[in-house]
Amino acid sequence: MSVSTVASAQSVCSDNPGPLPVLGRDVTVPLVTGGEVTYAALDYAASAPALQRVWDDVAAYAPYYGSVHRGAGYLSQLSTDLFENARKTVAEFLDCRPDDQLVFTRSTTDSLNLLAAAVPAGCQVFVFETEHHASLLPWKDARVTYLDAPRTPRQAVETLERALAGRDPYGPALVCVTGASNVTGELWPVRELAAAAHAHGARIVLDAAQLAPHHPVSVRDLDVDWVAFSGHKLYAPFGSGVLAGRADWLQAAEPYLAGGGASRKVTRREDGGVAVEWHESAARHEAGSPNVIGAYSIASACKALTEAGFDTLVAREQHLVEKVRVGLAEVPEVRVLSLFGDDAPRVGVISFVVDGWNSSHFAAALSAEYGIGVRDGLFCAHPLLRTLLGSDPQTQGECGAPEAAPGEKSLNAIRVSFGAGTPDEHVERFVNAVKELVTEGAKWSYRTEDGRCVPAVS
């Protein structure tokens, strides 16, 4: 069986402008009030459900699975071709430059830690405090400047320009910025920030974990030096990620992991040690047996989204965003969190607080009484939540008690997120559930168990 034969087994995307088919779309869950309901998965910002297309592609390949790069057998050669073709497919999806390298990793977090390990000595890194912890925390061996949260896109650019103007003009510098906030969903001015970075001799890496599933990402058009994202947010399972961009820092750095695959030649030295020649290609940072299925699933998702058409996907998602925002605006007790204001463009990620409600209690009631899965807490973005909530983020109190009295500041938030696989009914059910919970209260009693709010069982 050839690579082309495997490819022919892939399912074809529908021309239907409705939601893309995803795994779990027909799963039913029990309600504490009795009966069952189709599960409304509205936690895409954490992990999006896998596209049915991706699952079908992986299933078609699975019988032909083999080790890559070092096997003489037919299945090994087939798997090697699939793995390297997946690299080309993802590079095309990102519109990479001819000399860029694309490294398969475990996640966005893994990708940014890899880049952090590769920055030159003395590198100064500039990071907004509004970043996800995956972007905020990896730079332990660099000189880090944390930038205050901007309140407009223009202010973000101006803040960065002022910070860069005061840096060492002769040393290496890197800016790390998100493409879309994992808390507010707001789009950041990536192209303008890249221009500011380059004007001051700095490089820029884009955290596209929340952007790539919702909008096309072009490395060339945005003029970023690197981009990182995760497969599990791009409708692909299996714990895989990508770091793509300029090769020079990656080639000059020690391998992210030392081992087979990263080494080109290993010899014994006269002193009893070993001498190693490392690969200069992406293999330098892909030691060990790679996640072939994970890489192939990302490539499949990239193809599926491209074939579905981002114009269509974006238009439909904005329709859902508007449904949610209009619905929440009709509930005076709900406050939607935002840095850039109501008119700022955003993806399908919306965080909010409900006056007088404990966020864990509210999220638990949405799940137990309506079959709706959202997320509550601090979303691995504690400094940003501190800014948005006007208070220090804290752990929840007892889930039966209000998180904050009416008029007081909330301690954390609720996040609803959706995307290409979300039916209209799911967001409509969510909006109606919010209104009902606020006006009528929960129908069930809840208690705290292992730090989480759960339905009380008699």
HULIN-V588274 format. One record per residue. N is the residue number from 1. PSI is psi in radians with two decimals (* if undefined). Layout:
# HULIN-V588274
n psi
N PSI
N PSI
This chain:
# HULIN-V588274
n psi
1 2.29
2 2.96
3 -0.69
4 -0.57
5 -0.72
6 -0.77
7 -0.59
8 -0.29
9 -0.13
10 2.47
11 2.67
12 2.35
13 2.51
14 2.63
15 -0.05
16 2.18
17 0.01
18 -2.94
19 2.57
20 2.49
21 2.25
22 2.76
23 2.52
24 0.04
25 -0.34
26 0.15
27 2.32
28 2.60
29 2.62
30 2.62
31 2.51
32 -0.39
33 -0.02
34 2.53
35 -3.05
36 2.82
37 2.64
38 2.28
39 2.28
40 1.75
41 1.80
42 0.79
43 0.71
44 -0.52
45 -0.41
46 -0.96
47 2.14
48 2.56
49 2.59
50 2.42
51 2.46
52 -0.65
53 -0.77
54 -0.79
55 -0.73
56 -0.71
57 -0.79
58 -0.70
59 -0.65
60 -0.57
61 -0.53
62 -0.73
63 -0.29
64 0.22
65 2.40
66 2.90
67 2.62
68 2.75
69 -0.59
70 0.28
71 2.45
72 -0.27
73 2.81
74 -0.78
75 -0.58
76 -0.75
77 -0.67
78 -0.77
79 -0.65
80 -0.77
81 -0.77
82 -0.75
83 -0.84
84 -0.58
85 -0.58
86 -0.69
87 -0.75
88 -0.71
89 -0.78
90 -0.67
91 -0.69
92 -0.71
93 -0.67
94 -0.04
95 0.87
96 2.76
97 2.76
98 -0.60
99 0.03
100 2.66
101 2.55
102 2.05
103 2.28
104 2.28
105 -2.88
106 -0.42
107 3.09
108 -0.77
109 -0.79
110 -0.73
111 -0.78
112 -0.55
113 -0.63
114 -0.84
115 -0.68
116 -0.60
117 -0.26
118 -0.13
119 2.50
120 2.75
121 2.41
122 0.09
123 2.39
124 2.23
125 2.33
126 2.15
127 2.28
128 2.51
129 -0.17
130 -0.01
131 2.70
132 2.65
133 -0.45
134 -0.52
135 -0.42
136 -0.57
137 -0.31
138 -0.16
139 0.70
140 -0.44
141 0.11
142 2.93
143 2.00
144 2.31
145 2.03
146 2.20
147 2.47
148 2.69
149 2.19
150 2.78
151 -0.04
152 2.75
153 -0.69
154 -0.69
155 -0.56
156 -0.79
157 -0.77
158 -0.69
159 -0.77
160 -0.75
161 -0.73
162 -0.72
163 -0.73
164 -0.54
165 -0.43
166 0.12
167 2.94
168 1.98
169 -0.21
170 -0.20
171 2.82
172 2.59
173 2.60
174 2.37
175 2.34
176 2.19
177 2.59
178 2.73
179 -0.63
180 2.33
181 2.38
182 -0.08
183 -0.90
184 -0.30
185 -0.03
186 2.45
187 2.38
188 2.68
189 1.21
190 -0.80
191 -0.74
192 -0.66
193 -0.64
194 -0.72
195 -0.72
196 -0.74
197 -0.86
198 -0.58
199 -0.42
200 0.31
201 0.31
202 2.83
203 2.96
204 2.41
205 2.35
206 2.12
207 1.78
208 0.36
209 -0.73
210 -0.16
211 -0.81
212 -0.62
213 -0.25
214 -0.46
215 2.65
216 2.48
217 2.01
218 1.99
219 -0.70
220 -0.82
221 -0.72
222 -0.33
223 0.75
224 2.73
225 -0.61
226 2.75
227 2.48
228 2.46
229 2.99
230 2.50
231 -0.64
232 -0.19
233 -0.18
234 0.49
235 0.43
236 2.32
237 -2.90
238 0.30
239 1.03
240 2.71
241 -3.12
242 2.43
243 2.10
244 2.46
245 -2.69
246 2.48
247 -0.40
248 -0.83
249 -0.63
250 -0.68
251 -0.54
252 -0.34
253 2.71
254 2.60
255 2.47
256 -0.71
257 2.41
258 2.33
259 -2.99
260 2.56
261 -0.71
262 -0.42
263 2.40
264 -0.62
265 2.31
266 2.21
267 2.73
268 2.43
269 2.84
270 -0.48
271 0.06
272 -0.18
273 -2.89
274 2.56
275 2.37
276 2.33
277 2.11
278 2.64
279 2.64
280 -0.16
281 -3.05
282 -0.44
283 -0.40
284 -0.57
285 0.38
286 0.79
287 2.61
288 3.13
289 2.10
290 2.87
291 1.46
292 -0.81
293 -0.66
294 -0.77
295 -0.75
296 -0.63
297 -0.65
298 -0.78
299 -0.71
300 -0.75
301 -0.70
302 -0.76
303 -0.77
304 -0.78
305 -0.67
306 -0.77
307 -0.58
308 -0.50
309 1.99
310 -0.53
311 -0.78
312 -0.78
313 -0.75
314 -0.77
315 -0.77
316 -0.69
317 -0.70
318 -0.54
319 -0.74
320 -0.72
321 -0.78
322 -0.69
323 -0.82
324 -0.81
325 -0.73
326 -0.75
327 -0.79
328 -0.56
329 -0.35
330 -0.03
331 1.81
332 -0.47
333 -0.16
334 2.32
335 2.03
336 2.36
337 2.40
338 2.50
339 -0.77
340 -0.03
341 2.92
342 -0.52
343 -0.03
344 2.37
345 2.53
346 2.83
347 -3.08
348 1.01
349 2.06
350 2.20
351 2.59
352 2.90
353 2.70
354 2.10
355 2.17
356 -0.02
357 2.48
358 2.23
359 -0.68
360 -0.69
361 -0.79
362 -0.80
363 -0.67
364 -0.68
365 -0.67
366 -0.71
367 -0.94
368 -0.56
369 -0.27
370 -0.09
371 0.59
372 2.18
373 1.97
374 -2.99
375 2.53
376 2.72
377 -2.39
378 -0.09
379 0.57
380 0.69
381 1.01
382 -0.83
383 -0.66
384 -0.77
385 -0.61
386 -0.73
387 -0.80
388 -0.61
389 -0.26
390 0.44
391 2.88
392 2.16
393 2.42
394 2.91
395 2.76
396 2.70
397 -2.80
398 2.33
399 -0.32
400 -0.28
401 2.66
402 2.54
403 -0.70
404 2.52
405 2.73
406 2.27
407 -0.28
408 2.88
409 2.47
410 2.77
411 -0.49
412 -2.95
413 3.06
414 2.43
415 2.27
416 2.35
417 2.58
418 3.08
419 -2.51
420 -0.36
421 0.14
422 2.12
423 2.69
424 -0.68
425 -0.57
426 -0.79
427 -0.56
428 -0.74
429 -0.72
430 -0.88
431 -0.78
432 -0.65
433 -0.73
434 -0.83
435 -0.73
436 -0.74
437 -0.70
438 -0.71
439 -0.59
440 -0.28
441 2.99
442 2.59
443 -0.14
444 2.80
445 2.59
446 2.72
447 2.91
448 2.28
449 2.06
450 0.69
451 -0.01
452 2.63
453 2.22
454 2.73
455 2.40
456 2.32
457 2.20
458 *
